[in-house]
Amino acid sequence: MQISKHARERFEERIKWKVKDYNYNVENFSKDLAKSKFQYLEKTKSGKWKMVTKVRLTPNYGKPRYLDVVLIVCKKMECIITMWSFI
């Protein structure tokens, strides 16, 4: 799945600092996301999809952390447009 520029910015703002690993990048996050536990999916008013997953963030050192991540994906589910996270 492709990740938009805005979603990459959100990754830097909201997720990377929670991992507390400077070497953890969006490609690592992509791998963790692929192994994550899907929670639910719902369609937004604009026709996009809101996907909620529980992601196990695996840093290069330290303890793994679990995070609920909301992804807004395109209609075809090919591109992550933006993301939010909860603790």
MOKASUL-V325185 format. One record per backbone hydrogen bond with DSSP energy under -0.5 kcal/mol. CO is the residue of the C=O (numbers start at 1). NH is the residue of the N-H. If there is no record, write none. Layout:
co:CO nh:NH
co:CO nh:NH
This chain:
co:2 nh:4
co:2 nh:80
co:4 nh:8
co:5 nh:9
co:6 nh:10
co:7 nh:11
co:8 nh:12
co:9 nh:13
co:10 nh:14
co:10 nh:15
co:11 nh:15
co:11 nh:16
co:15 nh:18
co:15 nh:19
co:16 nh:19
co:16 nh:20
co:16 nh:21
co:21 nh:24
co:25 nh:29
co:26 nh:30
co:27 nh:31
co:28 nh:32
co:29 nh:33
co:30 nh:34
co:31 nh:35
co:33 nh:36
co:36 nh:38
co:37 nh:54
co:40 nh:52
co:42 nh:50
co:44 nh:47
co:48 nh:44
co:49 nh:51
co:49 nh:73
co:50 nh:42
co:51 nh:71
co:52 nh:39
co:52 nh:40
co:53 nh:55
co:53 nh:69
co:54 nh:37
co:55 nh:57
co:55 nh:67
co:56 nh:58
co:57 nh:59
co:57 nh:65
co:65 nh:57
co:67 nh:55
co:67 nh:69
co:68 nh:86
co:69 nh:53
co:69 nh:71
co:70 nh:84
co:71 nh:51
co:71 nh:73
co:72 nh:81
co:72 nh:82
co:73 nh:49
co:74 nh:77
co:78 nh:2
co:79 nh:74
co:79 nh:81
co:80 nh:4
co:82 nh:72
co:84 nh:70
co:86 nh:68
